[in-house]
Amino acid sequence: MAYALQQLVNGLTLGMIYGLIAVGYTMVYGIIGMINFAHGDVFMVGAFLSLIALTGLGALGITAIPLALAITLILAAAITALYGWTMERVAYRPLRGSFRLAPLISAIGMSIALENYVQVAQGARVKPMAPIITGDFSLLTDGHFTAHLSVMQIAIVLTTLLVLVLFTWVVTRTPLGRAMRACEQDRKMAGLLGIDTDATISLTFVIGAALAAVAGLMFLLYYGVIDFFVGFIIGVKAFTAAVLGGIGSMPGAVLGGLAIGLIEVFWSAYFSVAYKDVAAFSILVIVLIFMPSGLLGRADVEKV
Amino acid sequence: MASPLLQVSGLTMRFGGLVAIDALDFEARSGEITAVIGPNGAGKTTVFNCITGFYKPTEGQLTLSPPGGRVLSLERMAGHRIAHYARVARTFQNIRLFAGMTVLENLLVAQHNALMPSVARGLLAVFGLGGYRGLERKAIAQAKFWLDAVELTERADDPAGSLPYGAQRRLEIARAMCTNPVMLCLDEPAAGLNPRESDELATLMRRIRDGGPGQPSCSVLLIEHDMGVVMSISDHIVVLDHGRKISDGTPAEVKADPAVIKAYLGEGDEDETPGGDAPVEDVA
């Protein structure tokens, strides 16, 4: 019982991080119908920027942990957002209107470019970071096993929830969000109503990258190790989460992220760590066979 | 006679070897309903697409002279700039509402530029600053005004896609009006409407043309196949056939024009169409 509870806590924490990244995939897909394969690497850049910011702040003598984390969060999100904006501007916008595969190839190129850039700039070795949030609570003991809930996990889940609530509010209640949803449904029509669709698409990338940066910081804090390649597998998982939840649906992305996180953790705990990715992707295949548009995705209905 | 609002001169649109519009000249005057009619394939929608920036015309000028003395060349502007700065709005033959958004949201999207004058202001708006609340109140008031005008107030919070067909058509017009246009281009607004709905539509179009309290007058450019609607509400009719203008005048003049009768009854072929090139001036 305690063991299962522990897995639940771990799975939810991991799932939250996947969910944050998955939102970025799903938003970009929703608005321009392309899979931004470089998004996982944007997450990696966010993690590196967080590490640099934390180290820098430590060197400056800002050691109050909540303050340092808040500054890091804002800095990393802002700079990563700039990366997202630049990426859209140089690699995707010039290809808009060309054949469908072109931006996809460009995204793969962007992904490799970002990985190598970080590898050259930061070195290929893994970067460790000492845990800066410590302490935990015992939840439940049965037999020899005690389930723990660490302060770190609480912080990750709370921050993620807060960011998601803010983000949902922006999308549903502000003119920015309305413009995004309008572009998503009919980009040409949105343009005819006077919405600058190019600016709206840029904004989508900016918001997606900022969310990925938050995920990057959380990942860094949780695992304490990052390298230049970390964005690849996490990116693929988050993409899977977005597809599982129904690509194009934002609540679906979070739900998909939680599902993938839980599946992975429970499979590792009860069966085999080596096959955890097989489990996650098998579930994806099964869900898609029975629900081709994902858990919360809406099927495309063409009106004739 | 009212002043010309939109002047189309020498408009030509070629798609490869196909000439969809051939040296078309006409004008739409402010405060009037101008109808563009013609048999299928005459190039009516192509004219609309050129005016609203969907297509870049191969040749020719589209000059808009809105009140205030500015003169704008629409053929050089991008689509969203035409909607924003030139204030030309349009609807489509096939309805293009944002089906997943509510009726009210559809009308608020149309006021995006009023609500978000710049990205910086938009960011302030996210936090409810920068006078955003006042702007939003005004936008909602404008949306409510048009909801009343098209009798959809009760359905304001329903998804636009769930409305019946006639209501969706009305909502599309209301949405276009929320951009606060000086010219409204309607592409077959009466298609698929029953006679009662067509009558209501005609009343709405007259109301848009005449303006009223809280609403400035807006000129209407109309493509329509329903001749009953066209003849009863138009101030001025332009008849196209095979991309050329074959007649231009008041409803009575056009109805009596032998070239129009010929085009509609299908006599002869395009080579014999008389009076194709010379623009006919008239008094309206």
Chai-1 contact restraints between the chains, C-beta under 6 A:
chainA,res_idxA,chainB,res_idxB,connection_type,confidence,min_distance_angstrom,max_distance_angstrom,comment,restraint_id
A,V170,B,V126,contact,1.0,0.0,6.0,A-B,restraint_1
A,T174,B,V126,contact,1.0,0.0,6.0,A-B,restraint_2
A,P175,B,H112,contact,1.0,0.0,6.0,A-B,restraint_3
A,P175,B,L115,contact,1.0,0.0,6.0,A-B,restraint_4
A,P175,B,M116,contact,1.0,0.0,6.0,A-B,restraint_5
A,L176,B,G122,contact,1.0,0.0,6.0,A-B,restraint_6
A,R178,B,V109,contact,1.0,0.0,6.0,A-B,restraint_7
A,A179,B,H112,contact,1.0,0.0,6.0,A-B,restraint_8
A,A182,B,F98,contact,1.0,0.0,6.0,A-B,restraint_9
A,A182,B,V109,contact,1.0,0.0,6.0,A-B,restraint_10
A,Q185,B,F98,contact,1.0,0.0,6.0,A-B,restraint_11
A,Q185,B,G100,contact,1.0,0.0,6.0,A-B,restraint_12
A,D186,B,R96,contact,1.0,0.0,6.0,A-B,restraint_13
A,M189,B,R96,contact,1.0,0.0,6.0,A-B,restraint_14
A,G191,B,G79,contact,1.0,0.0,6.0,A-B,restraint_15
A,G191,B,H80,contact,1.0,0.0,6.0,A-B,restraint_16
A,L192,B,G79,contact,1.0,0.0,6.0,A-B,restraint_17
A,L192,B,A83,contact,1.0,0.0,6.0,A-B,restraint_18
A,L193,B,A83,contact,1.0,0.0,6.0,A-B,restraint_19
A,L193,B,A110,contact,1.0,0.0,6.0,A-B,restraint_20
A,L193,B,T179,contact,1.0,0.0,6.0,A-B,restraint_21
A,G194,B,H80,contact,1.0,0.0,6.0,A-B,restraint_22
A,G194,B,A83,contact,1.0,0.0,6.0,A-B,restraint_23
A,G194,B,H84,contact,1.0,0.0,6.0,A-B,restraint_24
A,G194,B,N113,contact,1.0,0.0,6.0,A-B,restraint_25
A,G194,B,T179,contact,1.0,0.0,6.0,A-B,restraint_26
A,I195,B,H112,contact,1.0,0.0,6.0,A-B,restraint_27
A,D196,B,H80,contact,1.0,0.0,6.0,A-B,restraint_28
